[in-house]
Amino acid sequence: MEGKRLAKSAAAALLPVMLIAAVTSVSSAATRAEVIDVIVSSLGLPVWAGEKHFSDIRPDHPFGRSVETASALGILDPAERFYPDMEATRAEAVMFALQSMGLRHEASITNSLEPGSWPNLPVFILPYMTLASQIQPSPPREFLLEPREGVSQKDLFSLETWLKECSLRLSWQKEFKGEDSVLVLRRDHVGRPPSCWGVQSVEFEEPEEAERAAGSLRKTGMMTTVHKLEWTWVVRVGPFQHYMEAWETMMKIPTPEMTVVPFGDDPGKALFTAALGFDPAVSPPRIVTAASISGKRLPLGIIAENSGARGAINGGFFSGTRIVGSLVTESKP
């Protein structure tokens, strides 16, 4: 009996310790806001000093400024709330990190051409996990092996180290093989967010159409300008310092169709390239312009369809036989 009492006493003494350990374990998990803070600081992103936009970010939140920075730079999707104190998963951390490095485009392409298999993860995270498994330097191993697990304090250090490595030498190359050709996609370097944002209309064939659309928007109090492209004209509203301001403005415009676009000529090293590999003896390459089919400009798909192409890449913009588009790296053609 004495032994049983001692065992019960020992068990009772251990219970509070176990509870404390459990509480400590839960509280040590990193929150969504903490993950964003590590990403913003590791990539050296310019901190947003303006007004806040998330309703659930209190003024004294320790990581509130970083969350608002990610929102202002267009890293986070537009929303009223962010839930900053919710525990973050490793998969979320990977998604936020790739979005912060400007890899949304590559994630979307990979997911559409060759989606990966990531059971029990939200659909919107899947493209980023697939891309993360292909880029160099690779994310921390545990982030790929157990993406549903919460982000520990140790994980935060690993995340910071990985992001700093990416800032120095990020690269991704993927081959998508067809029946007798291969599509090679490549991305080099981390992207940098623009200094400001704007809202841009669809392209108009005639300047009068663009002016009429701009006039309608000016009547609502919006500052609009008409810009001439090579063959068309667009209406632009802005600039806006915060991505959410541009997005909210876009949502107020019923017509014409608008989209949020970067404004400014901010230098950046990010480079995306695409190439088609094939046997020229089987599939001779050729340049096909829109003018050779119909009109001054056509979507690439229509040009390919009307020229019997098995694959096509937009090689730039042409004015007759004169190339008017060029490759630009580090702001230099």
N, C-alpha and C positions, 0 to 999 in steps of 0.2 A: 504493500500500500504506500509505503514511504517513497518507493521508487516511482510509482505512478504520480504521486503528488509533485515530486521533483520534476518529472517529465512535463506535467501540466504547467508547472511554474515556469519551466524553461520555455515551453511553447508560448505561454502568455507573454514572456519577456521578449521573445523573438518577433511576435506579431507587430508591435509598434515599429520595430526596426525595419521589417519587411515593408510596412506601409510607407514609412519615410523614404525607403529606397525606391519604392514604386513611384511615389510622388516626385522624387528628385529626377528619376529617369524620364518621366513625362515632361517635366518642366524644362529639361535640358534639350529637348527636341527644338530644332530651329523653326521659326515661323516664316511665313511667306515674305513678310516685310524684311526680315533679317537676311533671307536669301537674296532679295533684290538689292539690299545694301551692300552685300559682298560683291555682287555683279557690277554695280555702278562704280564702286571704288576700285575694283580690280582692273576694269577696263578704262579707268580714268575719264569717265563721261562727265561733261560739263553739268554742274549741279544747278537745278532749277531753283530760282530764288523768288519766284512770283507767288501768286495766290494758289491755294490748294483747290483741287477739283473733286477728290474723293470725299464723300460725306462721312465715312467711317475712319478717317485719319484725323485724330485729335491734334491740336496745335503742339502739344508737348510730346508727341510720339517719338521715341528714340530713333526710329528709322523712317519717319514720315517724309523727310526731305528727299530721301533716296527713292521712295515709292512715287512721289510726285514728279521727280526727275524722269523716271522711267515712263510715266504717263505723258509728260510734256514732249519727250523725244519720240513718241509713237511706238515705244516698245510694248507697252501694255495695251490691250484692246480697250476701246471706249466702254466705260461702265460707270454707274453711280457709286458702287461700293467695290472695295478690293479685298476685304476680309484680311487685314494685315496680320492679325494675331492667330490666324489658323495655322496649324502645323503644316509645313511643306513636305511634299514627297520628293524623292530623288528625281522622279520623272518630271515633276514640275520645275525643279531646279534646272534640269537639262533644257527644257522648253524655254524658260526665261533666258537662259544663257545664250542659246542659239538665236533667239529673237533679238537679243541685245547686240549680237555680232552681225546682224543684218543677213541672216540665213533663212528667212521666211520663203523666199523664192525657190531656193534649192530644196528645201524640205517639201514644198508643194510638188515640185517636179518629180522628185524621187518617189513620193507617195502615189502619184498618178501613173508612173511608168512601172514601178516595181515595189509595191508596198511590202513592208516587213510584217512579221507576226509578233505582236506583243499582247498576250492574253490579259484580260481584266484591266486594261488601261483605257482611260477616256479616249474617244475617237480623235479629239482635237490635239492630243499629245502624240499620237502614233507617228505622224510624219517626222517629228523632231527626234524621236527615239531611233527611228530607222536611219536618219541622216547622221545622228551622233555616233552610231556604230560604224560609220564609214569614213569620218573625217580624221585628220591628223593635226595636232596630237589628239589621241583618243581620250575621252572623258575618264574619270576614275573608274576602275573596273567594277566596283560595287554598285555604281550608278546604273550600269548596264545589266548586271546580273540580278539585282534586286531593286528595280525601279519603283516599286510600290512602297518600299520602306520609307520611314520618315528620315529627314535630314538631321544627322547628329552634328554635334559641335566639331567632331573630327572631320565629318564630311565637308563642313564649311571651309576648313583649312585646305582640304583636297581640291574643292571647287575653286578657291582663290588661286592656288598654284596652277591648276589647269588653265584658267582664264588668262593668267599672265603669260603662260607658254603660248596660248593661241594668239595673243597680241603680237608675238614675235614671228610665228611661222604657221599660221593656219593654212591648210590646204585640203581640198576634196577633189577626187576624180572618180568618175563612175562610167562604166561602159554598159550600154544597153544594146544587146545583139539582136539583129533581125535575121531574116532568111539569108540575105547575101550582102549585108552591110552592118555597120556598127555605128551607133551614136555615142560620141565621147563628150561628156560634160565635165567641166573643171571650174573650180572656184579657188582663188588665192586671196589671202589676207582678210583681216577683220574689217567690216564696214564701219563708217562713222555716221551718226545721225546728222541730218541737215540742221542748219542754224535756225531755220524757220520753215513754215508750212503754208500751203495755199490750196485753193480749190480751183479745179480746172474743168472746163466743159468738154463735151465731145467735139470732134473736129467738124468744122463747117466748110463746105466747098466754096462758098462765096463770102467775101468780106461783109456784104450787106446783111447776110444772115447772122453773122457774129455780132455786128453792131446792134441789130434789133434785139438779140438776146441780152447783150450787155445793157442796153437801154432799159429793158424790163427789170433787170436786177437793180439798176441804179434808182429806179422809182421806189424800191423797198429800202433804200438807204445804204445799199452795199457799194463799196468802192471797187469798181471793176475796170479792167483794161482788156483790150483786144490785142492778141499777139499773132504775128504772122509766122507760120512754119514754112517748110519748103513749098508745099502745094496747097495748104489749107490754113484756116484761121481758128483760134480757140479763144474763149473768154476765161479770164482768170480773176479770182477774188482773193484778196490778201495783200501782204503776207500776215501770218499769225505766228506768234512766238511759241504758242502751245498747240500741240497736235489736237487736243480736245476742242479747242476753239475752232479750228478748221473743220473738224468733223461735225460739230454742232451746226456750223454755218451750212455745210453741205446738206445736212438733214432738213434744213429749212427751205431748200430750193426744190420745188416740185419739177421744174423744167427750165433749161435743158438738163439732160443727164450730166451729173458732175462727179468728180472723184477727188480725193485728197492726194496732193502730190508734194514732193519736196520743192522748196524755193531756195534760191541762192546758189552760188557756185562754190560749194564747200569742197576743198581738196580731200581726196581719199585714195587709198591704195587698193581697195577691193576690186577684183577683176573676175568677171564671169565669162567663160568662153565655151563655145560649142563647135564640134567638128563631126563630119561624116566620113567614115572609112569604108572604102569599097574597092573592087577591082575595076580599074578604068577600062579594061578590055571587055568587061561584061556590061558595065553601066558607065558610059562616057559622061563626064561632068559637063555642065554648061550653065552659063548665066542667062536667066530669063527675067526680063523686066516686065512691069505691068503694062507699059506702053505697047509691048509686042503682042499683048492679048486684047486689052481694051482699056482705054482711059489712062490717066496719069498715075493712079494709085489703086492697088488691090490688096486684099488680105493675102498673106503667104499661102494659106490653104487653097484659095481659088487659083492662084498662079500655079501651084503644084498640080492641082487637079486638071487644069487645062493644058499642061505641058507634059502630062504623062510621067511625072516624077515619082520615084519610089521614096524619095526623101528630099527634104529641102531645108535650108537654113537661110534666114534673112541676112544677106551679106552687107547690108547698109542701104543707103538711099541713093538713087541714081536720077540724074537729070539728063535724059537721053542716054548717052554712053559715059557721061561724066559722073564720077562718084562724088557725092556731096556729103557723105557720112564718113567718119573716120574713127579709129580706135583711140581712146583716150585713157592714159594711165597716169596717176599722180598729177592730174590736171594738165598734162602735156600730150598733144596729139603725136 
